[in-house]
Amino acid sequence: VNQNVNARLRQTPVKLASSYKPFLRTSDVGAGTWAWGNKLIWDYSEDDDAKLQKAFDILVDGGVSFFDTGDSYGTGKLEGRAEQLLGDFASNYRPSPSPFAPSPDNLVIATKLAVYPWRITTKQMKNALAASQKRAQGRIRVVQLHWSAGNYQPLQERCMWDSICTMYEEGLVEAVGVSNFGPKQLKKVHDYCAAREVSIAVAQTQYSLVSCQQEMEDHRALCADLGIQMIAYSPLGLGLLTSKYASLVDDDDNDNVDAALPTSAVRSSLLKGALPGARTLLRTLRSVARDNGRTESEIAVSWCVGKGTLPIVGVKNVDQAQSVVRCNDGFRLSAKDMSRLDEASKTFEQPIARNVFLTK
């Protein structure tokens, strides 16, 4: 990204194997698009698109340059909707006078290709990338495997690894990565790609104050050892780590809790089950937020940044976009506050649902 973009920010380097272009640069915090097109979990409606464009404009004006998406984002006939909207929004964006706003051409849009059982050849994966690029109007710079086939079709794995190496070698993307690979699988794919002189630039995993079990910490340590930028998705624990729920920790009225729950049956069930065991953590989160003049969600995201990850925060509206911009203003938690949150996270009695696609 342009070196003049948001001089206040520490730009996160995303390493590439290329000898002529040593890294991409992104904002400390990225924006996620899982909700764009998802009716089942996030109650998406096409009527929301104008609001999403405004949110996108605010993000870019505020210096947010990393956008995460996937070719499976969008339910039913809307599959691929998130990629399409990102392409449309970037094309429609008109730069503001802000000195922090990157050019749309310098945004780092990273997609994830679904590892469907019927995608078994490199050609099929290249075709999938071509379809993604068409939806995103050629703006995708990073491609990742959305999950590993190791749990259900191990013989498919080597083909998937070959596909991302080939995409990089043929110049179809600027960097490659993986998502939902546990430490063992991550080491395997890293070694395979390294033998072909291709770097795994990024590795995504579910990581937050409510999903920082030992396996996730092992993943973080391995990324640091291998020089891979770890991306933390769901840093707000599906919304649990926000003021909406932190305000309920001292409320024993179940009606108030029920009223605060999302309309999505899936998210409502997950959050209602997790909330009782999260009270100590949420009280600490609220206290740290007040001490620093920040919101609970900003503190939760800053904790992820403090752990060396690049968190991607889902954005569905203007308020959420503004919050992500504030997360990119260079604020850092003190060592004392990081420690307080570390200890509070250990009291969480029911870790938020683990992604079923995550491998060992």
C-alpha positions in Angstrom: 0.0 0.0 0.0 1.1 3.6 -0.7 3.7 4.6 1.9 1.8 7.8 2.6 -1.2 6.0 3.8 -2.0 6.6 7.4 1.4 7.4 8.7 0.1 6.9 12.3 -0.2 3.1 11.6 2.3 0.4 11.9 1.7 -1.4 8.6 1.7 -5.2 8.9 4.1 -6.8 6.4 2.8 -9.8 4.4 5.8 -11.6 3.1 6.0 -12.9 -0.4 8.5 -15.2 -2.1 9.1 -12.7 -4.9 12.6 -11.3 -5.1 11.5 -8.0 -6.7 8.6 -7.3 -4.3 9.4 -8.4 -0.7 6.1 -7.7 0.8 2.6 -6.3 0.7 1.6 -3.8 3.4 -1.7 -3.8 5.1 -3.5 -2.0 7.9 -3.2 -3.5 11.4 -6.8 -4.6 11.3 -8.7 -5.9 8.3 -12.4 -6.1 7.4 -14.3 -9.4 6.9 -17.1 -10.0 4.5 -18.5 -13.4 5.7 -21.9 -11.7 6.3 -22.2 -10.2 2.8 -24.7 -12.5 1.1 -25.2 -14.8 4.1 -28.9 -15.0 4.9 -28.7 -18.0 7.2 -26.4 -16.7 9.9 -26.2 -12.9 9.3 -29.7 -12.1 8.0 -28.3 -10.5 4.8 -30.7 -8.7 2.4 -29.9 -7.2 -1.0 -31.4 -4.0 0.5 -28.3 -3.8 2.7 -26.0 -3.2 -0.3 -26.2 0.6 -0.2 -25.3 0.5 3.5 -22.4 -1.8 2.8 -21.0 0.5 0.2 -21.0 3.4 2.7 -19.3 1.1 5.2 -16.7 0.2 2.6 -16.1 3.8 1.8 -15.6 4.7 5.5 -13.1 1.8 5.9 -11.0 2.8 2.9 -11.2 6.5 3.8 -9.9 5.5 7.3 -6.9 3.6 6.0 -8.2 0.1 6.2 -6.6 -1.7 3.3 -7.0 -5.5 4.0 -10.3 -7.2 3.0 -11.0 -10.8 3.5 -13.5 -12.8 1.5 -14.2 -16.2 0.0 -15.8 -17.8 -3.0 -18.3 -19.7 -0.8 -19.5 -16.5 1.0 -23.2 -16.1 0.3 -25.9 -18.6 0.8 -27.6 -20.5 -2.0 -27.9 -18.6 -5.2 -26.0 -15.8 -3.5 -22.7 -17.8 -3.3 -19.9 -15.5 -4.3 -21.9 -12.4 -3.4 -19.2 -11.1 -1.1 -16.5 -11.1 -3.8 -18.9 -9.5 -6.2 -19.8 -6.7 -3.8 -16.1 -6.1 -3.0 -15.4 -5.7 -6.7 -18.4 -3.3 -7.2 -17.6 -1.3 -4.1 -13.9 -0.8 -5.0 -15.0 0.3 -8.5 -17.6 2.7 -7.2 -15.3 4.2 -4.5 -14.3 7.8 -4.9 -11.2 8.7 -2.9 -11.8 11.3 -0.1 -9.4 14.2 0.6 -8.2 12.1 3.6 -4.4 11.7 3.6 -5.0 8.2 5.0 -7.1 6.7 2.3 -5.3 4.2 0.0 -6.1 4.0 -3.7 -8.6 1.2 -4.4 -5.9 -0.3 -6.6 -3.7 -0.7 -3.5 -6.2 -2.5 -1.4 -5.2 -6.1 -0.4 -8.2 -8.2 -1.2 -7.6 -11.8 -0.1 -10.1 -14.5 -1.1 -10.4 -18.1 0.1 -11.2 -20.9 -2.3 -13.5 -23.6 -1.0 -11.9 -27.1 -0.9 -15.0 -28.9 -2.1 -14.7 -32.7 -2.6 -15.3 -32.3 -6.3 -12.4 -29.9 -6.8 -9.6 -32.4 -7.3 -7.4 -30.9 -9.9 -5.2 -27.8 -10.2 -7.1 -26.8 -13.3 -10.4 -26.8 -11.3 -8.9 -24.6 -8.7 -7.5 -22.2 -11.3 -10.9 -22.1 -12.8 -12.3 -21.3 -9.4 -9.8 -18.4 -9.0 -10.7 -17.1 -12.4 -14.4 -17.0 -11.4 -13.5 -15.2 -8.2 -11.4 -12.7 -10.1 -14.3 -12.1 -12.5 -16.7 -11.4 -9.6 -14.1 -9.1 -7.9 -13.2 -7.4 -11.2 -9.6 -8.6 -11.1 -8.8 -7.1 -7.7 -7.8 -10.3 -5.8 -4.2 -10.2 -4.8 -4.0 -13.1 -2.3 -5.5 -16.6 -2.6 -5.9 -19.0 0.3 -7.2 -22.6 0.7 -10.4 -22.1 2.8 -9.8 -25.3 4.7 -7.9 -28.6 4.6 -9.2 -31.8 3.1 -7.1 -33.7 5.6 -10.1 -34.7 7.7 -12.2 -36.2 5.0 -10.2 -36.7 1.8 -6.4 -36.8 2.5 -5.5 -37.7 -1.1 -7.0 -34.4 -2.2 -4.5 -32.4 -0.1 -1.4 -32.6 -2.4 -3.5 -31.4 -5.3 -4.7 -28.4 -3.3 -1.2 -27.5 -2.3 0.0 -27.8 -5.9 -2.8 -25.5 -7.0 -1.8 -22.6 -4.9 1.9 -23.0 -5.8 0.9 -23.1 -9.5 -1.2 -20.0 -9.1 1.7 -18.1 -7.6 4.3 -19.4 -10.0 2.1 -18.4 -13.0 1.6 -14.9 -11.6 -2.1 -15.3 -11.1 -1.9 -13.8 -7.5 0.8 -12.0 -5.5 0.7 -14.2 -2.4 -0.9 -17.5 -1.2 -2.0 -18.8 2.1 -4.2 -21.2 4.0 -7.2 -21.1 6.4 -8.3 -23.5 9.1 -5.1 -25.5 9.0 -4.0 -26.7 12.4 -0.3 -26.7 13.4 0.5 -30.1 11.9 -1.1 -29.4 8.6 0.3 -25.9 8.4 3.8 -27.3 8.8 3.2 -29.8 6.1 1.9 -27.3 3.5 4.6 -24.9 4.4 7.3 -27.4 3.8 5.7 -28.5 0.5 5.5 -25.0 -0.8 9.0 -24.1 0.4 10.4 -26.9 -1.6 9.0 -25.1 -4.7 10.3 -21.7 -3.4 6.8 -20.5 -2.7 6.1 -18.8 0.6 2.9 -19.3 2.6 2.3 -15.7 3.3 -0.8 -15.9 5.6 -2.6 -18.5 7.7 -6.0 -17.9 9.1 -7.5 -19.4 12.2 -10.3 -18.7 14.7 -8.7 -16.7 17.4 -10.0 -14.4 20.1 -10.4 -14.0 23.9 -13.0 -16.8 23.7 -11.1 -19.1 21.4 -7.4 -19.0 22.5 -7.0 -22.6 23.5 -3.6 -24.2 23.5 -4.0 -25.4 20.0 -4.6 -21.9 18.8 -1.5 -20.7 20.8 0.5 -23.5 19.2 -0.7 -22.2 15.8 0.4 -18.7 16.6 3.8 -19.8 17.8 4.3 -21.9 14.6 3.4 -18.9 12.4 6.0 -16.8 14.2 8.6 -19.5 13.7 7.9 -19.9 10.0 7.5 -16.2 9.2 3.8 -16.5 8.3 1.4 -13.7 9.1 -1.4 -15.2 11.3 -4.8 -13.8 10.5 -7.3 -14.0 13.4 -10.9 -14.4 12.2 -13.9 -14.0 14.5 -11.9 -11.8 16.9 -15.1 -10.7 18.5 -16.4 -14.2 19.2 -19.4 -13.9 16.9 -20.3 -10.7 18.6 -19.9 -11.9 22.2 -17.0 -9.6 22.9 -18.9 -6.3 22.3 -20.6 -3.8 24.5 -24.0 -5.3 23.6 -23.2 -8.3 25.7 -20.7 -6.8 28.2 -23.6 -4.6 29.4 -25.5 -7.7 30.4 -23.0 -9.4 32.7 -24.7 -8.1 35.8 -28.2 -8.6 34.5 -30.0 -11.7 35.8 -33.1 -10.9 33.8 -33.3 -13.6 31.1 -35.8 -11.5 29.2 -33.2 -8.8 28.7 -30.6 -11.4 27.6 -33.1 -12.9 25.1 -34.0 -9.5 23.7 -30.3 -8.8 23.0 -29.7 -12.0 21.1 -29.5 -11.9 17.3 -32.5 -13.1 15.2 -30.3 -15.8 13.6 -31.2 -19.0 15.3 -27.6 -20.3 14.9 -25.9 -17.3 16.4 -28.6 -16.9 19.1 -28.1 -20.5 20.3 -24.3 -20.2 20.3 -24.3 -16.9 22.2 -26.9 -17.8 24.7 -25.0 -20.9 25.6 -21.7 -19.0 26.0 -22.9 -15.9 27.8 -23.2 -17.4 31.4 -19.6 -18.6 31.4 -18.3 -15.4 30.0 -19.3 -13.1 32.8 -15.9 -12.8 34.4 -14.2 -12.2 31.1 -16.7 -9.6 30.0 -16.4 -7.8 33.3 -12.7 -7.5 32.8 -13.1 -6.5 29.1 -15.5 -3.8 30.2 -13.1 -2.6 32.9 -10.1 -2.4 30.5 -12.3 -0.6 27.9 -13.3 2.1 30.5 -9.7 2.5 31.7 -8.6 3.2 28.1 -11.6 5.2 26.8 -12.4 2.5 24.3 -15.2 0.2 23.5 -15.2 -3.5 24.4 -14.9 -4.6 20.8 -11.9 -2.3 20.2 -10.2 -3.8 23.2 -10.9 -7.3 22.0 -9.4 -6.5 18.6 -6.5 -4.7 20.1 -5.7 -7.8 22.2 -5.5 -9.8 19.0 -3.1 -7.2 17.5 -1.0 -7.3 20.7 -0.6 -11.1 20.0 1.0 -10.4 16.7 -2.0 -11.3 14.6 -3.9 -9.5 11.9 -7.5 -9.6 13.0 -10.3 -9.4 10.5 -13.5 -7.9 11.9 -16.8 -8.5 10.2 -18.4 -5.3 9.0 -22.1 -4.9 8.2 -22.9 -1.2 8.8 -21.4 2.2 9.2 -21.0 2.0 12.9 -19.0 -1.2 12.7 -16.9 0.3 9.9 -16.1 3.3 12.1 -15.1 1.0 14.9 -12.7 -0.9 12.7 -11.1 2.5 11.6 -10.6 3.3 15.3 -8.9 0.0 15.8 -6.4 1.1 13.2 -5.3 4.3 14.9 -2.2 2.9 16.4 -3.6 2.2 19.9 -1.8 -0.5 21.8 -2.8 -2.2 25.1 -0.3 -2.0 27.9 1.5 -5.2 29.1 -0.6 -5.0 32.3 -3.9 -4.9 30.4 -2.8 -7.7 28.1 -2.0 -9.8 31.1 -5.4 -9.0 32.7 -7.2 -10.1 29.6 -5.0 -13.2 29.3 -6.0 -14.3 32.8 -9.7 -13.4 32.3 -9.8 -15.5 29.1 -8.8 -18.6 31.2 -12.0 -18.2 33.2 -14.3 -18.6 30.1 -16.1 -21.8 30.9 -17.4 -22.7 27.4 -15.2 -21.8 24.5 -17.1 -20.5 21.6 -18.0 -23.1 19.0 -14.9 -24.4 17.2 -14.9 -24.2 13.4 -15.7 -27.7 12.2 -13.3 -27.2 9.3 -10.3 -26.7 11.5 -7.8 -29.6 11.3 -5.0 -30.6 13.7 
